Amino acid sequence: MLWTKTFIPTLKETPQEAESVSHQLMLRAGLIRMLVSGVYSYLPLGLRVLNNICRVVRREMESAGAAELLLPALQPIDLWTKSGREKDIAEIMIRFTDRRGRHICLGPTHEEVITDLVKANVNSYRQLPVVLYQIQTKYRDEIRPRFGVVRACEFIMKDAYSFDRDEDGLEKNYRNMYGAYLRIFSSCGLQVMAVEADSGVMGGKVSHEFMVAAASGEDSVFCCPACAKAYPAAQQEGCASCGGQTEKRNTLEIGHIFKLGTKYSAALGANFTDEEGKQRPIIMGCYGIGVSRLMAAVIEQNHDQSGIIWPKGISPYKVVISALDMTNPVITAKAYEVYNELSAKGVDVILDDRDERAGIKFNDAELLGFPLQIIIGKEAANSGKLELKTRGSREKQLGTKEEIYKRVLDS
């Protein structure tokens, strides 16, 4: 991609309305723009990051045996009445009455809808287990949207659901998803803490939250530096595992998994016939990841004073080529040569072909956080050698084109 052919409206100054580091950097880097409070547009680079996160999520969900589907955003209120959650979640529901007189809401979550779907299509123990997931936009009328996409009225979520015949099956799927979540977060460059949590309005007896340390986090946990165990903030300050002293940390929730049991299947009549011909409610689990929130969490953990430091697995581009003088035909030709050759090798690369000062190009490359930067200036024009800079370590390497290509491909 050529910089001049995409849309990257970077900002020099930090917007006053941005409270958290991730919100500030997402605005300054031109990843998002606010339409109204709690509602954001994802600009080209922000969308590329989102798509890369979704690719990681899909890979691990498929590895865990989950099949992807897409459920409707429009949901009949009567499903929520049947499950008993209409009053529990009424405050944040965005609802309306359509021209047919039907009472509808924009889906804040999808337990009721998925249970209704499975109820209509699964009726025997031979059809179980079933594990389904989707990546979809959710809608909640948040009382106080904050921190950009962290607490928004419209956000992207991955929600998976398991359907089993017994508790043993649920336990297997729960542990399977637990492991998949750890792999997803690791691939996104995050250090996470898994904490036993209150299931709240979701229901069920057991749940785990996946938390990341964040200065602006609205939650908190006690973490043991000695053994890395984490505990809910309401617990005692000593580590139950190793006896060490724990530290209180502000955290941001990025995922939550639940053993729902029969809360929804019993309420909505999602039953199956067992081996003895008896009707029993399906045993359910639910597994959520805030995909758009995940992007903010990655920035909270991966930034410095200059900007974002994207982990290579989700960066919008792996390499930025900074052509320092587009009026110099030798530099311009070399920049396009490197761009075309790396693109042909399958590298995600963006060429900064703007007619801007070198300082602006350097600052934007650091702000946007591309893992690798190839600098093409006077050195390249005179000797043919390229300079490679690594964003995270700030390591620099001067080498021939072939040497730099090898380093890029090996990174």
BAGU-436676 format. One record per residue (C-alpha): residue number from 1; x, y, z. Coordinates in pm, 1 decimal. Layout:
residues N
k; u; v; w
NUM; X; Y; Z
...
END
This chain:
residues 411
k; u; v; w
1; 0.0; 0.0; 0.0
2; 113.7; 353.7; -75.9
3; 70.0; 604.6; 205.4
4; -78.8; 857.2; -37.6
5; -342.6; 606.2; -149.7
6; -478.3; 523.4; 193.6
7; -626.9; 742.0; 469.8
8; -411.3; 803.9; 779.0
9; -509.1; 1135.5; 944.5
10; -245.1; 1152.9; 1220.2
11; -251.4; 1423.5; 1488.3
12; 44.4; 1602.7; 1645.3
13; -138.6; 1697.6; 1964.1
14; -327.6; 1476.7; 2206.9
15; -705.7; 1541.1; 2193.8
16; -835.9; 1681.8; 2522.1
17; -1126.6; 1438.5; 2541.7
18; -898.1; 1132.1; 2540.6
19; -841.5; 1004.5; 2896.1
20; -650.2; 679.4; 2850.6
21; -322.1; 615.1; 2668.8
22; -489.6; 379.6; 2422.2
23; -762.6; 632.5; 2339.9
24; -504.7; 908.0; 2290.4
25; -284.8; 698.7; 2062.3
26; -572.6; 552.2; 1860.8
27; -688.6; 906.1; 1781.6
28; -340.0; 1045.3; 1718.1
29; -246.1; 750.4; 1493.7
30; -561.3; 789.6; 1285.3
31; -698.8; 445.9; 1376.7
32; -1041.6; 570.2; 1487.8
33; -1260.2; 880.2; 1488.6
34; -1561.2; 948.0; 1710.4
35; -1902.4; 1004.4; 1551.8
36; -2092.0; 1064.4; 1877.5
37; -2002.6; 968.7; 2233.6
38; -1938.2; 593.2; 2249.5
39; -1962.0; 540.2; 1872.7
40; -1650.1; 520.7; 1653.9
41; -1548.2; 482.4; 1291.5
42; -1253.8; 249.5; 1228.1
43; -1024.4; 404.4; 968.6
44; -812.9; 192.7; 730.3
45; -522.2; 114.9; 964.8
46; -753.2; 55.4; 1260.5
47; -960.7; -181.3; 1048.9
48; -648.1; -372.0; 943.3
49; -559.0; -425.6; 1310.1
50; -913.8; -540.5; 1384.0
51; -904.0; -782.9; 1092.3
52; -568.6; -920.5; 1208.3
53; -705.9; -976.6; 1558.2
54; -1009.8; -1151.0; 1408.0
55; -777.9; -1372.8; 1203.8
56; -600.4; -1482.9; 1524.4
57; -935.0; -1542.8; 1696.2
58; -1071.7; -1747.7; 1406.1
59; -757.5; -1960.1; 1391.3
60; -782.7; -2053.8; 1758.2
61; -1160.1; -2101.1; 1755.2
62; -1131.1; -2343.7; 1464.3
63; -847.1; -2520.4; 1645.8
64; -1080.1; -2554.2; 1945.5
65; -1346.3; -2716.6; 1727.0
66; -1586.9; -2422.5; 1709.2
67; -1786.3; -2349.0; 1391.7
68; -1846.3; -1987.8; 1288.9
69; -2192.1; -1849.0; 1219.5
70; -2351.7; -1503.7; 1219.9
71; -2656.2; -1427.6; 1432.1
72; -2896.3; -1137.0; 1376.5
73; -2841.0; -806.8; 1555.3
74; -3219.3; -752.9; 1578.4
75; -3368.6; -957.4; 1862.4
76; -3730.7; -994.3; 1979.9
77; -3776.7; -874.1; 2337.0
78; -3996.6; -1174.7; 2419.0
79; -3688.1; -1400.5; 2412.3
80; -3539.5; -1186.7; 2687.7
81; -3866.2; -1200.3; 2881.0
82; -3860.4; -1580.9; 2864.2
83; -3502.4; -1600.0; 2989.8
84; -3579.9; -1359.8; 3273.4
85; -3307.1; -1113.2; 3174.8
86; -3517.7; -833.6; 3025.4
87; -3532.5; -642.5; 3354.5
88; -3171.8; -722.4; 3447.5
89; -3031.0; -562.5; 3135.5
90; -3310.1; -314.5; 3054.1
91; -3097.5; -11.6; 3145.2
92; -2849.1; -68.4; 2863.3
93; -3083.1; -212.7; 2599.8
94; -3136.4; -14.6; 2280.4
95; -3495.0; -104.6; 2192.6
96; -3772.3; 2.9; 1960.9
97; -4108.0; -106.6; 1821.1
98; -4109.0; -182.8; 1449.0
99; -4391.0; -101.1; 1203.8
100; -4549.6; -442.9; 1271.1
101; -4574.8; -363.6; 1639.9
102; -4298.4; -607.3; 1738.2
103; -4082.8; -511.8; 2035.4
104; -3721.0; -538.7; 1921.7
105; -3376.3; -466.4; 2066.7
106; -3033.3; -430.0; 1913.0
107; -2843.7; -727.7; 2051.1
108; -2631.3; -644.8; 2357.7
109; -2537.4; -1015.4; 2372.5
110; -2665.8; -1337.2; 2212.7
111; -2729.5; -1613.4; 2469.5
112; -3104.5; -1607.4; 2409.5
113; -3077.6; -1606.7; 2030.2
114; -2824.4; -1890.9; 2009.8
115; -3024.9; -2099.8; 2256.8
116; -3339.8; -2051.7; 2048.8
117; -3149.6; -2156.3; 1735.9
118; -3010.4; -2472.9; 1893.4
119; -3348.5; -2554.8; 2048.6
120; -3502.9; -2566.9; 1701.6
121; -3230.2; -2783.3; 1549.6
122; -3079.9; -3010.8; 1817.1
123; -3297.5; -3267.0; 1992.2
124; -3086.7; -3579.1; 2051.3
125; -2775.8; -3667.8; 2251.8
126; -2630.5; -3796.4; 1924.1
127; -2610.9; -3434.6; 1797.4
128; -2407.8; -3315.8; 2097.0
129; -2166.1; -3158.1; 2165.0
130; -2204.5; -2846.2; 1948.8
131; -1971.3; -2544.5; 1971.4
132; -2058.2; -2230.0; 1775.4
133; -1912.0; -1879.6; 1763.7
134; -1951.6; -1546.8; 1589.3
135; -1769.2; -1215.7; 1555.8
136; -2029.3; -943.9; 1554.0
137; -2118.8; -591.8; 1661.2
138; -2300.8; -553.3; 1994.5
139; -2505.6; -253.9; 2106.4
140; -2539.9; -119.9; 2460.0
141; -2674.8; 213.8; 2578.7
142; -2382.0; 276.4; 2812.7
143; -2452.8; 527.8; 3088.1
144; -2102.2; 668.4; 3064.4
145; -1897.2; 571.3; 2758.9
146; -1526.0; 603.3; 2843.7
147; -1174.7; 544.8; 2719.0
148; -1261.5; 532.4; 2349.3
149; -1344.8; 182.0; 2230.1
150; -1293.1; 33.5; 2578.8
151; -1641.8; 125.5; 2699.7
152; -1844.8; 203.1; 2390.0
153; -2210.1; 186.7; 2287.7
154; -2123.1; -11.1; 1975.9
155; -1841.0; -264.5; 1989.3
156; -1713.9; -581.6; 1823.1
157; -1719.0; -905.5; 2018.2
158; -1634.4; -1269.1; 1965.3
159; -1890.7; -1481.7; 2148.1
160; -1879.1; -1860.5; 2148.5
161; -2126.9; -2107.7; 2295.5
162; -2092.1; -2473.9; 2383.6
163; -2382.2; -2719.9; 2411.5
164; -2325.4; -3049.5; 2593.0
165; -2518.5; -3344.2; 2728.8
166; -2350.4; -3342.3; 3073.9
167; -2117.0; -3155.7; 3307.1
168; -1815.3; -3356.8; 3193.5
169; -1866.9; -3233.8; 2838.6
170; -1901.7; -2875.4; 2960.5
171; -1580.9; -2906.3; 3162.9
172; -1393.0; -3033.3; 2855.7
173; -1515.6; -2746.4; 2637.4
174; -1453.5; -2492.1; 2914.0
175; -1090.1; -2602.6; 2952.5
176; -1051.7; -2613.8; 2575.3
177; -1167.5; -2253.3; 2544.3
178; -954.5; -2146.4; 2840.9
179; -645.8; -2271.2; 2657.6
180; -755.6; -2112.6; 2329.5
181; -796.0; -1776.7; 2503.7
182; -444.1; -1790.3; 2644.1
183; -310.2; -1859.9; 2293.3
184; -513.6; -1576.4; 2140.8
185; -388.4; -1323.0; 2392.6
186; -30.1; -1443.2; 2360.4
187; -49.7; -1408.1; 1979.8
188; -169.5; -1050.8; 2030.9
189; 134.2; -970.3; 2245.7
190; -56.6; -951.1; 2573.5
191; 33.4; -1063.7; 2923.7
192; -293.4; -1170.8; 3085.1
193; -417.1; -1273.1; 3427.7
194; -702.4; -1523.4; 3457.5
195; -917.7; -1460.0; 3763.9
196; -1220.7; -1643.4; 3903.4
197; -1510.4; -1401.6; 3878.2
198; -1873.6; -1334.0; 3959.0
199; -2100.7; -1447.5; 3675.7
200; -2337.3; -1151.0; 3723.8
201; -2642.7; -1128.0; 3495.3
202; -2492.1; -1390.3; 3262.6
203; -2569.7; -1659.5; 3519.0
204; -2402.0; -1988.7; 3595.0
205; -2184.7; -2101.3; 3884.5
206; -1829.5; -2068.8; 3750.1
207; -1661.3; -1802.0; 3538.5
208; -1314.1; -1664.8; 3469.1
209; -1216.3; -1315.9; 3360.2
210; -904.9; -1252.7; 3154.9
211; -746.2; -926.1; 3263.4
212; -455.6; -712.5; 3146.4
213; -275.1; -455.3; 3357.2
214; -372.3; -104.2; 3245.9
215; -327.1; 226.8; 3424.9
216; -674.5; 337.1; 3318.3
217; -839.0; 1.7; 3392.7
218; -1173.1; 18.6; 3571.1
219; -1122.7; -316.3; 3744.7
220; -853.3; -426.8; 3988.1
221; -695.1; -752.4; 4101.1
222; -435.1; -867.0; 4351.2
223; -140.2; -1018.5; 4167.9
224; 145.1; -1221.4; 4318.4
225; 480.2; -1127.6; 4159.0
226; 637.6; -1449.5; 4287.8
227; 408.5; -1704.0; 4120.4
228; 198.3; -1484.4; 3885.0
229; -131.4; -1591.9; 4044.4
230; -409.9; -1331.9; 4038.0
231; -705.1; -1294.1; 4269.8
232; -1022.8; -1083.6; 4275.7
233; -979.6; -750.0; 4448.7
234; -1217.8; -852.8; 4725.3
235; -981.9; -1127.3; 4842.6
236; -717.2; -1111.9; 5110.5
237; -383.6; -960.1; 5018.6
238; -176.1; -1274.4; 5074.0
239; -120.5; -1525.2; 4793.1
240; -311.6; -1847.6; 4861.4
241; -80.7; -2037.3; 4627.4
242; 269.6; -1953.4; 4750.0
243; 212.7; -1734.5; 5055.4
244; 381.7; -1434.0; 4895.3
245; 270.5; -1072.8; 4924.2
246; 29.4; -962.4; 4653.1
247; 8.5; -625.5; 4479.4
248; -305.9; -444.9; 4374.5
249; -315.0; -357.5; 4002.9
250; -562.6; -171.2; 3787.3
251; -681.5; -398.8; 3509.3
252; -891.0; -408.4; 3195.9
253; -1114.8; -707.3; 3122.8
254; -1063.8; -842.5; 2769.6
255; -1235.3; -1180.8; 2793.9
256; -1483.3; -1371.0; 3010.7
257; -1587.1; -1736.7; 3004.0
258; -1885.0; -1887.8; 3185.0
259; -2022.8; -2226.1; 3280.1
260; -2386.7; -2136.9; 3221.8
261; -2529.7; -2479.2; 3302.0
262; -2902.3; -2490.2; 3224.0
263; -2988.7; -2124.0; 3291.8
264; -3092.0; -2054.1; 2932.3
265; -3178.1; -2400.7; 2805.9
266; -3423.8; -2461.0; 3091.3
267; -3584.5; -2117.2; 3054.5
268; -3617.4; -2139.9; 2674.8
269; -3694.0; -2511.9; 2647.0
270; -3373.5; -2622.7; 2472.2
271; -3388.0; -2991.8; 2557.3
272; -3244.1; -3313.2; 2416.7
273; -3343.5; -3676.6; 2442.0
274; -3084.5; -3888.1; 2625.5
275; -2996.5; -4256.9; 2573.8
276; -3288.4; -4360.6; 2792.8
277; -3540.1; -4152.7; 2598.8
278; -3570.8; -3887.8; 2869.7
279; -3588.2; -3515.7; 2798.7
280; -3310.7; -3313.9; 2961.0
281; -3198.9; -2950.4; 2930.4
282; -2878.9; -2895.2; 2732.4
283; -2574.3; -2793.6; 2939.4
284; -2427.3; -2466.1; 2811.8
285; -2108.5; -2261.5; 2828.7
286; -2041.5; -1909.9; 2699.8
287; -1707.1; -1757.0; 2599.5
288; -1660.4; -1389.0; 2510.0
289; -1373.9; -1170.3; 2389.7
290; -1401.7; -795.6; 2332.7
291; -1232.2; -777.4; 1992.6
292; -1237.5; -397.5; 1959.6
293; -1141.8; -363.0; 2326.5
294; -852.1; -600.5; 2262.1
295; -698.1; -345.4; 2025.8
296; -700.5; -85.7; 2305.4
297; -557.3; -335.5; 2554.3
298; -266.6; -416.2; 2321.5
299; -181.2; -46.1; 2301.0
300; -206.3; -7.4; 2680.5
301; 62.0; -274.9; 2718.7
302; 269.0; -192.9; 2408.6
303; 360.0; 174.4; 2377.3
304; 627.8; 427.9; 2464.9
305; 658.5; 806.7; 2461.2
306; 674.7; 805.2; 2080.8
307; 363.3; 600.7; 2013.2
308; 233.4; 248.5; 1961.1
309; 456.5; -60.8; 1944.6
310; 247.5; -318.0; 1758.5
311; 321.0; -688.3; 1807.0
312; 401.6; -823.3; 1461.4
313; 103.9; -1061.9; 1455.2
314; -157.2; -784.4; 1451.7
315; 26.7; -477.5; 1319.8
316; -151.1; -300.9; 1030.3
317; 168.6; -348.9; 825.9
318; 484.2; -536.3; 914.9
319; 715.5; -288.5; 738.7
320; 705.0; 81.0; 659.8
321; 944.1; 206.7; 392.8
322; 1039.5; 566.9; 463.2
323; 1159.1; 736.5; 143.3
324; 1320.8; 1049.8; 285.0
325; 1323.6; 1262.2; -31.0
326; 1062.8; 1188.7; -294.6
327; 1206.4; 1465.6; -515.4
328; 1528.6; 1264.5; -554.3
329; 1477.8; 1022.6; -844.9
330; 1739.5; 775.2; -714.7
331; 1574.9; 753.9; -369.8
332; 1229.5; 730.2; -526.3
333; 1333.9; 449.9; -763.1
334; 1502.6; 255.7; -483.4
335; 1198.8; 295.2; -257.3
336; 960.8; 158.1; -520.7
337; 1204.4; -122.8; -600.5
338; 1218.3; -233.2; -235.4
339; 841.0; -192.6; -199.9
340; 762.8; -404.5; -504.6
341; 1014.6; -676.8; -419.6
342; 901.1; -713.4; -56.5
343; 536.4; -714.9; -166.2
344; 618.2; -993.8; -412.8
345; 768.1; -1191.7; -124.2
346; 438.7; -1171.0; 65.7
347; 541.5; -903.0; 316.2
348; 272.7; -660.3; 437.9
349; 442.5; -332.5; 355.3
350; 343.0; 32.7; 326.7
351; 554.0; 286.1; 137.5
352; 557.8; 638.0; 279.6
353; 562.4; 816.4; -54.7
354; 449.8; 1154.0; 80.6
355; 639.1; 1467.1; -14.4
356; 709.3; 1546.7; 351.4
357; 1013.7; 1625.2; 563.0
358; 1211.0; 1330.6; 701.5
359; 1123.9; 1429.1; 1058.7
360; 752.0; 1398.9; 991.6
361; 801.0; 1055.1; 835.0
362; 1011.5; 933.7; 1128.3
363; 760.7; 1063.1; 1383.8
364; 461.9; 908.2; 1205.8
365; 639.3; 572.9; 1167.8
366; 702.1; 563.8; 1542.8
367; 352.7; 689.4; 1631.0
368; 189.3; 421.5; 1414.8
369; 413.4; 152.4; 1560.0
370; 504.6; -58.9; 1256.9
371; 742.9; -332.4; 1379.2
372; 1007.5; -262.4; 1111.4
373; 1112.4; 52.5; 926.3
374; 1332.1; 55.7; 616.9
375; 1490.0; 396.7; 571.0
376; 1587.7; 498.8; 220.3
377; 1782.5; 824.1; 209.1
378; 2120.6; 953.9; 100.5
379; 2301.0; 638.2; 212.9
380; 2083.5; 426.5; -16.4
381; 2130.2; 673.9; -301.9
382; 2508.1; 683.2; -262.6
383; 2605.7; 326.9; -165.1
384; 2290.1; 127.7; -227.5
385; 2275.0; 19.7; 137.9
386; 1949.1; 25.7; 332.6
387; 1887.9; 101.1; 699.6
388; 1652.7; -122.1; 899.9
389; 1512.4; -1.4; 1230.6
390; 1322.7; -222.5; 1476.3
391; 1043.3; -30.9; 1652.2
392; 1042.6; -206.0; 1988.1
393; 1417.4; -232.2; 2054.9
394; 1517.4; 69.6; 1840.4
395; 1796.8; -148.6; 1702.8
396; 1938.9; -26.0; 1371.7
397; 2110.6; -226.0; 1098.6
398; 2279.8; -100.0; 783.9
399; 2312.1; -358.7; 511.5
400; 2273.3; -459.1; 151.2
401; 1928.9; -506.5; 8.9
402; 1963.5; -884.7; 35.7
403; 2074.8; -866.2; 399.7
404; 1785.0; -642.4; 494.1
405; 1532.6; -862.0; 308.8
406; 1658.8; -1168.2; 497.7
407; 1619.3; -989.0; 829.1
408; 1266.3; -880.0; 739.1
409; 1160.8; -1227.8; 628.9
410; 1315.0; -1388.6; 938.6
411; 1148.3; -1144.9; 1178.8
END
